[in-house]
Amino acid sequence: MRKTAIHIIGGNWTRDGAGVKLYRVFGDTRIAEITDPFLLLDHFGSRDPNDYMMGFPWHPHRGIETVTYLLNGEVHHRDSTGNEGVIGPGDAQWMTAGSGIFHEEMPKPIRKVTLNSNEIYDTEVNGFQLWVNLPSKYKMRVPKYRNVLRKHIPVVELESGGRAVIIAGKIRVSGYGTVEGPVNDLTTPIHYLDVQLPEESTFNYEVNNGYTTLIYMVDGEASLDQWHVARRGELFVLTRDGDEVIVRTSEKPARFLLMAGRPIGEPIAWYGPIVMNTWDEIRRAFDELRRGTFIKARPEVQDY
């Protein structure tokens, strides 16, 4: 049975962190029930360093996972326990904040060449950050980083002539069998794909019945059923009933993110970068920040 579109969400341009210009596709407690287990999706990017160089300086997270997937540029990150690194083009970082992480993320251009003692940069930074909620029993788990290099993220060629980047989840490919993304040890099962389709092509994908499925159109346009055409910048929420997603292009190619996951179905108390189940838990978290007792454990680090 095919999943069909039931909600269309248009994002808004805003600034976050220390002034980073970004397109907030969604991220609101008023719609968290229909996007469950997903809380927020930001599409950040610009060729003007003034739009992103201020970055996201020191801030806390608790109770969620943040997934940074980069297309262009770099994001330099570090946390209060000494972990640090760089995410480059095509890389992803799946960070489980769990009981608490205090970190910063700073987008930067890539140095391309040094010519006559002058450094030349590619100033484009382009990427996404997705927030995934955690069930109550895992909200205070030990934090974990999964740093995934581009070379370890499968890119499969589709029969339609398109391609799909598999960060999490799996896909059946004719002649190859099932290809699985590198992030597969999650408490809440998630699918996260970056799909590019040429014009006049079809993409079929299996998602469990009962799962929330979101399609964010990065570029171009495509039909999701006989009634709905998704265009650049739009997010479509599909029915939880059904087990098949079908995306078709006509005269234009398309690029989109596909996100799917099992709904958690628990109360949400959300204030800034901290998401818990009750407001007492939120107050406790901010009290711990004031007291300097917010960090409970050193994060695990897994490099792919």
Backbone bond lengths (Angstrom), bond angles and torsions (degrees), N, CA, C in turn:
res aa  C-N    CA-C-N  psi(-1)  N-CA   C-N-CA  omega(-1)  CA-C   N-CA-C  phi
1 M - - - 1.471 - - 1.523 109.61 -
2 R 1.315 115.09 134.36 1.460 121.10 -175.61 1.521 111.64 -81.70
3 K 1.339 115.98 137.12 1.458 121.12 171.34 1.526 108.50 -79.92
4 T 1.323 117.43 136.58 1.459 121.43 179.67 1.527 110.19 -121.17
5 A 1.323 115.89 163.23 1.463 120.82 -176.61 1.528 110.85 -75.16
6 I 1.334 116.10 136.04 1.471 119.89 176.37 1.536 112.63 -123.21
7 H 1.329 117.46 -19.91 1.458 120.40 177.99 1.529 109.20 -138.99
8 I 1.327 116.01 141.41 1.461 122.60 173.71 1.523 107.32 -118.84
9 I 1.320 116.59 126.24 1.463 121.20 -177.42 1.528 108.92 -121.81
10 G 1.305 115.83 126.84 1.460 121.39 175.31 1.514 109.87 -101.13
11 G 1.318 117.53 133.08 1.456 121.28 -177.28 1.519 112.76 -81.18
12 N 1.330 115.25 -177.05 1.459 121.82 -179.99 1.524 110.21 -138.36
13 W 1.328 115.78 142.62 1.452 120.32 172.98 1.516 108.84 -75.69
14 T 1.320 115.58 136.11 1.458 120.34 -179.62 1.517 108.87 -152.83
15 R 1.315 116.55 -178.11 1.460 122.19 173.01 1.514 108.74 -126.94
16 D 1.341 115.37 141.62 1.458 120.33 -178.60 1.520 107.98 -140.06
17 G 1.329 116.01 177.03 1.449 119.44 -176.34 1.517 109.80 62.65
18 A 1.325 116.22 -130.41 1.464 121.05 178.38 1.522 111.46 -94.16
19 G 1.339 116.49 15.90 1.453 120.49 178.40 1.508 114.52 124.23
20 V 1.331 118.16 22.43 1.460 121.96 179.84 1.537 109.22 -71.76
21 K 1.314 115.35 127.33 1.464 120.79 176.64 1.517 108.57 -78.36
22 L 1.345 116.20 128.15 1.461 119.52 -179.21 1.522 110.31 -151.40
23 Y 1.325 114.00 162.88 1.466 121.95 176.29 1.520 107.47 -102.30
24 R 1.332 116.55 109.87 1.470 120.45 178.96 1.517 108.18 -85.70
25 V 1.314 114.89 104.69 1.461 120.52 -176.94 1.524 109.89 -67.86
26 F 1.330 116.52 -46.92 1.465 122.05 170.61 1.517 107.96 -158.37
27 G 1.316 115.67 162.38 1.453 120.43 -178.87 1.513 109.79 160.86
28 D 1.338 116.43 71.44 1.454 120.91 -171.10 1.520 108.95 -150.68
29 T 1.334 116.55 134.12 1.474 119.84 178.63 1.525 111.92 -61.77
30 R 1.329 117.08 -23.30 1.466 119.49 -177.91 1.522 113.08 -70.76
31 I 1.352 116.84 -21.89 1.466 118.67 179.95 1.529 111.83 -117.33
32 A 1.336 117.46 4.74 1.466 120.63 -176.32 1.522 112.41 -59.47
33 E 1.326 117.13 -27.61 1.469 119.58 179.96 1.518 111.52 -67.83
34 I 1.344 117.29 -35.58 1.467 118.67 -177.43 1.526 112.01 -85.32
35 T 1.347 117.97 -19.45 1.464 120.40 178.05 1.532 111.97 -99.76
36 D 1.327 117.92 -4.13 1.467 124.35 178.92 1.536 111.20 -46.12
37 P 1.370 118.98 125.95 1.461 129.80 15.26 1.529 115.06 -93.75
38 F 1.343 117.67 9.92 1.457 120.73 -177.27 1.532 109.58 -89.96
39 L 1.324 115.62 137.96 1.456 121.05 -175.68 1.521 113.24 -108.32
40 L 1.312 116.91 -35.57 1.468 119.90 -171.03 1.519 109.53 -158.61
41 L 1.334 115.40 145.90 1.462 121.88 170.71 1.512 108.42 -138.70
42 D 1.338 116.16 120.45 1.459 122.86 174.45 1.520 109.58 -111.00
43 H 1.331 115.86 136.15 1.464 122.04 172.41 1.522 105.92 -111.38
44 F 1.322 116.21 107.36 1.462 120.00 -177.70 1.517 109.38 -109.92
45 G 1.322 115.55 146.18 1.460 117.38 178.27 1.504 112.60 163.23
46 S 1.319 114.29 145.95 1.460 121.24 179.82 1.520 108.12 -169.87
47 R 1.323 116.08 159.00 1.467 121.08 170.53 1.528 111.14 -92.94
48 D 1.317 116.62 -7.26 1.457 121.78 -179.79 1.529 109.26 -98.22
49 P 1.331 119.35 110.77 1.463 121.31 -179.06 1.522 113.69 -56.17
50 N 1.348 117.87 -24.44 1.459 120.31 178.38 1.525 111.90 -64.29
51 D 1.337 116.44 -19.48 1.464 120.38 -179.56 1.521 113.22 -82.31
52 Y 1.361 116.97 -15.90 1.467 117.69 -174.00 1.524 116.13 -138.93
53 M 1.335 118.85 -14.46 1.461 119.93 -172.77 1.529 113.60 -65.15
54 M 1.340 118.09 -22.07 1.465 120.31 178.34 1.528 110.78 -66.17
55 G 1.318 115.90 -28.94 1.456 121.70 172.28 1.514 115.52 66.90
56 F 1.322 113.07 -164.13 1.461 121.99 -179.92 1.534 107.61 -118.60
57 P 1.344 117.33 83.57 1.470 119.47 -177.03 1.524 111.78 -67.11
58 W 1.307 116.31 -179.01 1.467 123.68 -168.41 1.526 113.50 -42.16
59 H 1.337 114.42 124.41 1.467 121.24 177.30 1.529 109.13 -154.73
60 P 1.335 117.60 155.79 1.469 121.19 -178.64 1.524 112.17 -95.25
61 H 1.336 115.51 160.86 1.463 122.95 167.45 1.519 108.36 -140.88
62 R 1.307 115.45 146.07 1.463 120.74 172.31 1.528 108.31 -153.36
63 G 1.337 115.94 142.60 1.457 120.65 171.29 1.506 116.43 85.41
64 I 1.345 117.74 3.04 1.463 120.79 -176.44 1.526 110.55 -139.63
65 E 1.349 114.71 175.86 1.456 122.70 168.63 1.521 107.83 -118.64
66 T 1.334 116.94 138.13 1.460 120.71 174.58 1.529 107.92 -114.39
67 V 1.319 115.64 133.69 1.460 121.47 -176.76 1.527 108.31 -119.96
68 T 1.324 116.54 113.60 1.460 121.74 178.09 1.526 108.41 -103.70
69 Y 1.328 115.88 124.00 1.470 122.40 179.58 1.517 106.99 -127.04
70 L 1.333 116.33 121.02 1.453 121.47 -170.31 1.528 111.41 -110.88
71 L 1.331 116.01 134.90 1.454 121.84 176.02 1.528 111.46 -98.50
72 N 1.339 116.27 -41.25 1.464 121.51 -179.40 1.526 109.54 -140.57
73 G 1.327 115.80 154.02 1.448 120.64 177.10 1.516 112.89 82.29
74 E 1.323 115.50 -162.40 1.460 121.94 179.89 1.528 109.81 -136.68
75 V 1.329 115.31 154.18 1.461 121.71 169.08 1.521 106.87 -127.30
76 H 1.337 116.26 117.92 1.458 122.06 177.89 1.522 107.85 -92.82
77 H 1.329 116.61 128.17 1.468 119.60 -176.38 1.523 110.43 -130.08
78 R 1.320 115.48 150.89 1.462 122.01 173.22 1.525 108.35 -156.94
79 D 1.333 115.67 157.01 1.455 118.83 178.07 1.522 110.87 -127.82
80 S 1.322 115.60 176.81 1.457 121.58 -172.57 1.521 113.41 -73.77
81 T 1.347 117.60 -8.33 1.467 119.93 177.95 1.523 112.21 -98.95
82 G 1.335 116.87 2.98 1.458 120.21 176.01 1.514 115.63 103.54
83 N 1.336 118.63 -5.51 1.467 120.55 176.33 1.526 109.42 -71.12
84 E 1.325 116.37 138.44 1.452 120.45 176.70 1.527 109.93 -155.71
85 G 1.319 115.38 160.61 1.456 119.82 179.74 1.516 110.71 177.92
86 V 1.335 115.08 -174.57 1.458 122.07 -177.78 1.524 109.28 -132.89
87 I 1.325 116.37 131.03 1.458 122.20 172.23 1.524 107.18 -98.50
88 G 1.334 117.12 126.83 1.453 121.61 -179.40 1.514 112.15 -111.42
89 P 1.334 117.96 -175.80 1.465 121.85 -178.53 1.529 111.90 -56.23
90 G 1.336 115.88 127.24 1.457 121.59 179.53 1.509 114.60 83.92
91 D 1.338 117.97 -5.98 1.464 121.41 179.26 1.526 110.59 -84.95
92 A 1.331 115.36 163.43 1.462 121.64 176.11 1.519 109.58 -139.68
93 Q 1.313 115.53 148.72 1.466 120.63 171.27 1.523 107.65 -128.62
94 W 1.339 114.41 121.77 1.472 120.87 177.61 1.525 106.23 -106.26
95 M 1.335 116.14 103.60 1.452 121.36 -175.27 1.523 110.61 -104.87
96 T 1.316 116.32 117.68 1.461 121.41 173.46 1.521 107.55 -91.23
97 A 1.333 116.74 105.99 1.469 119.87 -177.83 1.520 111.30 -68.17
98 G 1.345 116.28 -37.32 1.457 119.76 177.81 1.515 112.12 52.43
99 S 1.336 116.78 -127.33 1.463 121.86 -174.99 1.521 113.49 -69.02
100 G 1.326 117.26 -16.89 1.450 117.72 174.87 1.511 114.80 151.51
101 I 1.324 115.54 130.29 1.466 123.72 172.85 1.520 107.34 -132.62
102 F 1.321 116.00 140.57 1.463 122.35 175.26 1.521 105.84 -121.18
103 H 1.329 117.66 112.49 1.465 119.15 -171.26 1.520 111.91 -147.52
104 E 1.342 114.62 177.68 1.453 121.27 173.09 1.525 109.01 -137.02
105 E 1.338 115.10 151.66 1.466 122.58 179.02 1.536 107.51 -133.69
106 M 1.329 115.27 121.54 1.462 119.86 -173.64 1.527 110.41 -124.21
107 P 1.333 118.57 106.12 1.469 121.13 175.32 1.520 111.06 -66.66
108 K 1.339 115.40 142.52 1.465 120.40 -179.78 1.534 109.33 -146.08
109 P 1.353 116.58 152.00 1.472 119.45 174.51 1.528 109.94 -72.11
110 I 1.320 116.19 162.94 1.462 121.54 179.11 1.529 109.71 -97.06
111 R 1.332 115.77 131.77 1.462 119.66 174.08 1.522 108.78 -74.91
112 K 1.309 116.97 121.77 1.465 120.80 -176.61 1.527 111.78 -91.18
113 V 1.322 117.03 -54.61 1.471 120.29 -177.84 1.526 109.13 -147.27
114 T 1.306 115.24 161.45 1.459 121.05 170.10 1.524 107.44 -112.87
115 L 1.316 117.35 116.71 1.453 122.73 -173.92 1.531 108.89 -121.76
116 N 1.336 115.99 116.31 1.468 120.58 -179.27 1.521 111.70 52.40
117 S 1.339 114.49 45.20 1.473 122.81 178.89 1.529 112.96 70.41
118 N 1.330 117.51 6.35 1.468 120.93 176.74 1.525 109.79 -105.93
119 E 1.325 115.58 129.86 1.465 119.69 178.71 1.522 109.49 -85.71
120 I 1.325 115.47 131.27 1.457 121.65 178.45 1.528 108.24 -110.33
121 Y 1.326 115.79 131.88 1.456 121.02 -174.71 1.525 111.33 -117.12
122 D 1.330 114.77 148.13 1.456 121.31 164.22 1.521 105.35 -89.94
123 T 1.307 117.63 109.89 1.466 120.87 -170.42 1.532 114.01 -84.21
124 E 1.329 118.24 -0.86 1.464 118.31 -178.20 1.531 111.05 -78.54
125 V 1.320 115.92 128.37 1.463 122.91 169.08 1.525 107.02 -120.49
126 N 1.320 116.78 131.51 1.465 120.99 -175.77 1.521 108.87 -151.28
127 G 1.313 116.54 124.00 1.460 118.67 179.72 1.516 112.18 -172.55
128 F 1.325 114.82 -172.81 1.459 121.91 -174.46 1.525 109.87 -135.08
129 Q 1.327 114.91 146.94 1.459 118.72 165.69 1.519 108.97 -127.47
130 L 1.327 113.95 125.84 1.456 123.11 -179.33 1.528 108.35 -112.41
131 W 1.336 117.40 135.54 1.465 121.80 173.48 1.522 108.81 -106.24
132 V 1.326 114.38 130.65 1.470 121.65 178.20 1.525 107.95 -117.62
133 N 1.315 116.47 129.75 1.461 120.56 179.76 1.526 110.66 -72.39
134 L 1.321 115.99 157.39 1.467 122.37 174.62 1.519 109.77 -113.86
135 P 1.336 118.37 142.29 1.474 120.39 173.38 1.526 110.42 -61.50
136 S 1.323 116.96 155.06 1.466 121.88 -175.36 1.525 112.14 -54.17
137 K 1.319 117.64 -38.15 1.464 119.63 -175.73 1.525 112.98 -71.69
138 Y 1.343 117.12 -12.39 1.461 120.52 179.53 1.530 113.34 -113.60
139 K 1.329 117.62 -1.25 1.461 119.71 -175.59 1.527 112.70 -62.69
140 M 1.332 117.49 -30.28 1.465 119.87 -178.39 1.535 111.25 -107.45
141 R 1.308 117.40 27.26 1.456 121.08 177.57 1.529 110.08 -73.93
142 V 1.328 115.92 167.08 1.467 120.49 178.01 1.537 108.79 -63.76
143 P 1.335 118.50 130.75 1.471 120.78 179.67 1.531 111.70 -61.63
144 K 1.335 114.52 157.77 1.463 118.98 -179.05 1.517 110.74 -151.38
145 Y 1.331 115.49 137.74 1.464 122.02 170.73 1.519 108.89 -105.15
146 R 1.331 116.09 134.54 1.459 121.68 168.37 1.526 106.08 -117.96
147 N 1.318 116.11 103.94 1.462 121.75 -178.73 1.522 108.60 -96.72
148 V 1.329 116.15 112.59 1.462 120.91 -171.30 1.527 110.39 -114.86
149 L 1.341 116.27 113.41 1.454 120.48 177.85 1.525 111.10 -73.93
150 R 1.305 114.94 152.36 1.467 121.94 -179.24 1.525 112.34 -51.57
151 K 1.348 116.65 -40.74 1.464 119.60 -175.66 1.519 112.99 -67.22
152 H 1.331 117.96 -14.07 1.457 121.37 179.81 1.531 112.63 -104.67
153 I 1.330 116.73 6.62 1.465 121.22 176.25 1.525 107.94 -102.80
154 P 1.331 118.16 115.67 1.474 119.93 -176.53 1.530 112.42 -61.54
155 V 1.327 115.38 137.97 1.456 122.68 171.52 1.528 106.62 -121.46
156 V 1.315 116.36 115.59 1.466 119.56 -175.38 1.522 110.04 -108.97
157 E 1.322 114.78 142.63 1.455 121.28 174.97 1.516 108.62 -86.66
158 L 1.314 116.53 128.84 1.455 122.17 -177.40 1.523 110.73 -91.13
159 E 1.319 115.44 154.57 1.472 120.24 178.81 1.519 111.69 -59.33
160 S 1.347 115.88 -28.03 1.459 120.82 -178.97 1.523 112.50 -72.38
161 G 1.347 116.58 -10.33 1.450 120.44 -174.49 1.510 112.75 99.14
162 G 1.327 117.25 -4.90 1.455 121.49 177.69 1.519 111.28 -88.24
163 R 1.316 115.58 -168.13 1.447 121.46 179.96 1.526 109.21 -146.29
164 A 1.332 115.26 153.98 1.454 120.39 179.36 1.524 109.60 -135.06
165 V 1.322 116.09 131.24 1.462 123.03 174.06 1.527 106.93 -95.68
166 I 1.331 116.41 123.90 1.470 120.56 -173.83 1.527 108.69 -106.97
167 I 1.328 117.35 99.38 1.458 121.62 177.82 1.523 110.06 -83.01
168 A 1.318 116.49 -44.44 1.467 122.38 175.93 1.520 107.85 -145.45
169 G 1.328 115.44 149.57 1.456 120.23 -174.99 1.511 110.64 99.27
170 K 1.315 116.67 -166.78 1.455 120.32 -179.11 1.514 109.98 -150.64
171 I 1.331 114.97 160.97 1.453 120.63 -177.87 1.525 108.64 -143.76
172 R 1.326 115.56 143.41 1.461 120.91 175.88 1.519 109.42 -91.47
173 V 1.316 115.21 127.11 1.464 120.85 -178.18 1.517 108.68 -120.55
174 S 1.315 116.04 128.61 1.460 120.97 -179.25 1.523 110.71 -57.88
175 G 1.316 116.35 126.73 1.453 121.32 178.47 1.511 114.65 89.96
176 Y 1.348 116.75 -13.15 1.464 120.46 -177.64 1.526 112.57 -120.26
177 G 1.332 116.82 -21.20 1.457 119.90 -175.25 1.520 110.67 88.41
178 T 1.322 116.64 -144.61 1.461 121.40 -176.68 1.531 110.85 -95.32
179 V 1.328 115.57 129.14 1.463 122.23 176.90 1.521 107.41 -110.39
180 E 1.340 116.72 128.58 1.455 121.78 -174.89 1.525 110.55 -114.93
181 G 1.329 115.81 141.64 1.457 120.86 177.21 1.515 111.54 -71.39
182 P 1.337 118.23 161.19 1.455 121.95 -174.87 1.520 114.21 -71.91
183 V 1.340 118.38 -24.88 1.468 120.77 -177.79 1.523 108.13 -93.65
184 N 1.317 115.94 97.77 1.474 119.82 -173.12 1.521 112.82 -135.90
185 D 1.342 117.63 19.48 1.466 120.37 179.82 1.525 111.20 -117.44
186 L 1.322 116.18 37.92 1.456 121.30 -173.10 1.527 112.50 -87.44
187 T 1.335 115.96 148.68 1.463 120.28 177.89 1.525 111.14 -70.63
188 T 1.324 116.39 -33.33 1.463 122.06 174.44 1.523 107.45 -112.10
189 P 1.333 119.21 114.93 1.467 120.88 -177.54 1.536 111.15 -58.66
190 I 1.325 115.56 129.18 1.468 121.43 -175.55 1.524 109.77 -131.79
191 H 1.337 115.60 143.10 1.463 122.73 166.80 1.523 106.88 -110.61
192 Y 1.334 116.86 133.59 1.467 120.75 178.08 1.526 107.86 -144.67
193 L 1.343 116.39 108.32 1.461 122.65 -175.13 1.521 110.40 -128.04
194 D 1.323 115.17 147.16 1.459 123.58 171.78 1.527 105.80 -113.36
195 V 1.344 116.66 112.01 1.467 121.57 -171.15 1.522 110.41 -116.78
196 Q 1.335 115.82 134.48 1.458 121.79 174.23 1.524 108.82 -121.23
197 L 1.328 116.20 129.13 1.464 121.85 -179.21 1.523 110.33 -123.13
198 P 1.326 117.62 138.99 1.465 119.65 171.74 1.530 109.41 -75.49
199 E 1.323 116.09 174.55 1.456 119.63 176.43 1.535 109.98 -66.01
200 E 1.333 115.09 154.85 1.471 123.00 177.92 1.541 111.59 54.90
201 S 1.313 116.10 52.15 1.466 119.69 -179.54 1.527 110.39 -139.87
202 T 1.343 115.01 166.41 1.464 121.50 -177.21 1.521 110.21 -132.11
203 F 1.326 115.73 139.75 1.460 122.69 176.65 1.516 108.47 -121.20
204 N 1.332 116.06 122.90 1.469 121.91 177.34 1.523 108.69 -113.36
205 Y 1.325 116.18 134.59 1.461 119.82 -178.04 1.520 109.66 -144.66
206 E 1.336 115.77 138.65 1.457 121.22 -179.61 1.525 110.83 -92.55
207 V 1.324 115.74 129.84 1.467 122.88 175.29 1.522 107.49 -132.89
208 N 1.311 117.06 138.78 1.466 120.70 -177.46 1.520 112.17 -56.18
209 N 1.319 115.40 141.45 1.454 121.28 171.36 1.532 108.63 -59.05
210 G 1.328 116.83 133.62 1.461 121.13 -179.33 1.515 114.24 96.71
211 Y 1.331 117.72 -11.66 1.465 121.12 -179.69 1.529 110.51 -81.01
212 T 1.336 115.48 146.64 1.457 121.56 167.13 1.527 108.45 -74.26
213 T 1.333 116.69 135.37 1.463 120.96 178.48 1.527 109.15 -131.16
214 L 1.337 115.68 128.27 1.458 122.15 -179.86 1.528 109.62 -121.15
215 I 1.323 115.73 140.34 1.459 122.35 174.65 1.528 107.80 -122.36
216 Y 1.344 116.84 118.94 1.465 120.82 175.12 1.518 108.35 -109.91
217 M 1.349 115.83 120.31 1.448 120.57 -177.19 1.529 109.70 -83.74
218 V 1.327 116.34 107.24 1.457 122.16 -179.03 1.524 110.98 -75.03
219 D 1.339 115.58 -39.21 1.459 120.27 -178.94 1.521 109.25 -158.61
220 G 1.326 116.43 154.25 1.455 121.01 177.90 1.517 112.23 76.60
221 E 1.318 116.00 -153.96 1.457 120.66 178.30 1.522 110.12 -155.38
222 A 1.335 115.99 155.75 1.466 121.10 -178.77 1.519 108.86 -159.75
223 S 1.318 115.96 153.33 1.464 120.61 177.64 1.527 109.55 -92.97
224 L 1.338 115.08 139.93 1.461 121.60 -179.89 1.515 111.72 -103.82
225 D 1.317 116.54 -18.47 1.460 123.64 173.73 1.522 106.03 -165.50
226 Q 1.321 117.47 -170.42 1.462 119.01 -174.43 1.531 113.38 -74.76
227 W 1.343 116.82 -8.35 1.457 120.32 -177.21 1.526 113.67 -110.15
228 H 1.321 119.03 -20.83 1.460 120.71 -168.20 1.531 112.49 -124.65
229 V 1.331 115.68 130.23 1.454 123.01 172.08 1.527 107.80 -114.58
230 A 1.330 116.61 123.51 1.461 121.69 -179.92 1.517 109.43 -90.76
231 R 1.329 115.98 132.01 1.459 121.34 -179.89 1.522 110.62 -119.55
232 R 1.310 114.92 164.71 1.459 121.81 -175.39 1.539 111.93 -47.42
233 G 1.330 115.27 130.83 1.461 120.66 177.16 1.502 115.23 88.49
234 E 1.337 117.59 -4.82 1.464 120.58 -178.86 1.527 110.77 -96.80
235 L 1.335 114.69 146.27 1.456 121.97 173.13 1.521 108.40 -112.81
236 F 1.335 116.04 131.14 1.455 121.10 176.78 1.521 109.32 -113.39
237 V 1.326 115.21 131.08 1.461 122.03 173.55 1.520 107.41 -100.39
238 L 1.337 116.46 124.06 1.459 120.61 -177.46 1.525 110.84 -95.87
239 T 1.323 115.33 163.71 1.463 120.56 178.00 1.529 110.09 -61.93
240 R 1.335 115.95 145.81 1.466 119.54 174.94 1.529 110.55 -76.27
241 D 1.307 116.95 -27.73 1.462 119.55 173.87 1.521 109.12 -70.11
242 G 1.333 115.45 144.15 1.453 120.10 179.99 1.511 111.60 104.83
243 D 1.330 115.66 161.30 1.465 120.05 -176.67 1.528 112.88 -134.23
244 E 1.347 116.81 13.96 1.460 119.20 -179.44 1.523 110.70 -137.04
245 V 1.334 114.92 131.88 1.461 121.76 173.79 1.523 107.83 -106.44
246 I 1.335 116.61 129.27 1.463 121.33 178.59 1.527 108.21 -125.24
247 V 1.328 115.86 123.30 1.469 121.82 178.12 1.520 107.87 -121.80
248 R 1.341 116.53 128.35 1.462 120.87 -178.24 1.528 110.37 -124.55
249 T 1.323 115.91 138.19 1.460 120.56 172.42 1.526 108.75 -105.27
250 S 1.331 115.59 157.52 1.464 119.87 175.98 1.523 109.20 -119.09
251 E 1.325 118.20 -99.17 1.456 120.12 -174.88 1.529 113.24 -84.58
252 K 1.330 117.35 -13.72 1.462 120.64 -177.48 1.526 110.53 -120.71
253 P 1.331 117.78 145.81 1.469 119.98 172.05 1.524 109.53 -71.79
254 A 1.325 116.50 173.01 1.460 120.29 -178.46 1.523 110.30 -148.40
255 R 1.310 114.60 150.45 1.464 121.38 170.21 1.521 107.24 -133.40
256 F 1.321 116.05 131.50 1.459 118.77 -177.48 1.522 110.96 -148.58
257 L 1.330 114.93 156.76 1.455 121.85 170.19 1.513 108.24 -96.99
258 L 1.326 115.64 134.60 1.461 121.63 173.18 1.524 107.62 -112.45
259 M 1.332 115.52 123.24 1.464 121.82 179.03 1.518 108.48 -126.17
260 A 1.307 116.93 129.77 1.453 120.43 179.66 1.522 109.14 -143.66
261 G 1.326 116.13 145.41 1.457 119.33 -179.93 1.521 111.68 -166.17
262 R 1.317 115.42 160.95 1.464 121.33 178.73 1.522 109.79 -75.64
263 P 1.339 118.91 124.86 1.468 120.64 179.13 1.526 111.44 -60.57
264 I 1.338 115.96 144.02 1.462 121.21 179.16 1.526 110.30 -86.38
265 G 1.323 117.11 -41.59 1.456 120.80 174.89 1.517 114.83 71.14
266 E 1.344 117.21 32.41 1.469 120.86 179.64 1.525 110.00 -116.23
267 P 1.342 117.71 160.67 1.469 120.21 176.95 1.528 111.29 -59.69
268 I 1.330 116.07 147.61 1.461 121.70 -178.81 1.527 109.19 -121.12
269 A 1.330 115.54 123.27 1.471 122.19 169.19 1.523 105.81 -115.10
270 W 1.328 117.11 114.73 1.464 122.04 -168.26 1.514 109.41 -130.45
271 Y 1.330 115.11 119.38 1.456 120.02 175.43 1.522 108.34 -136.30
272 G 1.346 115.57 111.42 1.457 120.20 -179.83 1.519 111.86 59.92
273 P 1.335 117.99 -126.16 1.468 121.06 -175.55 1.533 114.14 -90.07
274 I 1.326 117.10 11.15 1.470 121.24 -177.53 1.521 108.93 -120.70
275 V 1.335 116.34 129.62 1.460 121.65 -179.00 1.530 108.61 -129.72
276 M 1.330 115.73 116.52 1.456 121.45 179.79 1.529 108.89 -126.32
277 N 1.323 116.57 -165.67 1.469 120.20 -179.96 1.524 113.27 -100.62
278 T 1.342 117.04 -24.15 1.470 120.63 -178.46 1.520 109.79 -134.12
279 W 1.326 115.56 158.20 1.462 120.11 178.57 1.521 111.02 -72.84
280 D 1.320 117.98 -25.35 1.463 119.42 172.66 1.525 110.92 -61.37
281 E 1.340 116.65 -38.85 1.469 120.88 178.30 1.529 111.20 -67.65
282 I 1.331 116.44 -35.67 1.466 120.00 176.50 1.525 110.29 -65.39
283 R 1.326 116.84 -46.86 1.470 120.15 179.79 1.528 110.86 -61.46
284 R 1.334 116.49 -38.64 1.461 120.56 179.49 1.537 110.04 -63.85
285 A 1.336 116.42 -41.16 1.464 120.20 -179.63 1.524 111.16 -61.76
286 F 1.323 117.59 -45.32 1.465 119.84 -178.61 1.528 111.56 -72.60
287 D 1.327 116.96 -29.83 1.460 119.53 173.26 1.532 110.20 -64.73
288 E 1.333 116.68 -40.29 1.470 120.68 177.96 1.530 111.13 -66.72
289 L 1.323 117.68 -35.06 1.461 120.04 175.45 1.524 110.73 -61.65
290 R 1.329 116.83 -42.35 1.462 120.31 179.13 1.534 111.35 -66.27
291 R 1.330 116.26 -36.42 1.464 120.78 -176.59 1.525 112.91 -83.80
292 G 1.340 116.71 -12.27 1.458 120.05 -177.49 1.513 113.86 80.01
293 T 1.346 117.14 23.19 1.471 121.53 -179.27 1.529 112.13 -115.31
294 F 1.334 116.49 18.40 1.475 120.95 -174.86 1.526 112.17 -67.81
295 I 1.324 117.43 -42.52 1.461 121.35 -177.22 1.530 109.06 -77.27
296 K 1.333 116.53 121.28 1.458 122.20 -176.42 1.523 113.23 -101.14
297 A 1.327 117.35 -28.95 1.468 120.38 -175.44 1.524 109.69 -154.67
298 R 1.305 115.52 149.99 1.461 121.25 174.25 1.534 108.98 -71.33
299 P 1.334 118.39 132.99 1.470 119.87 -177.22 1.528 112.95 -65.25
300 E 1.327 115.04 147.01 1.451 120.27 166.37 1.528 107.41 -75.25
301 V 1.324 116.37 149.41 1.468 120.82 178.94 1.519 108.96 -128.43
302 Q 1.317 116.20 124.32 1.456 121.47 178.22 1.525 107.88 -123.61
303 D 1.325 116.41 117.08 1.463 121.43 179.52 1.534 109.35 -102.16
304 Y 1.318 115.16 132.53 1.465 121.64 179.21 1.524 108.69 -104.50
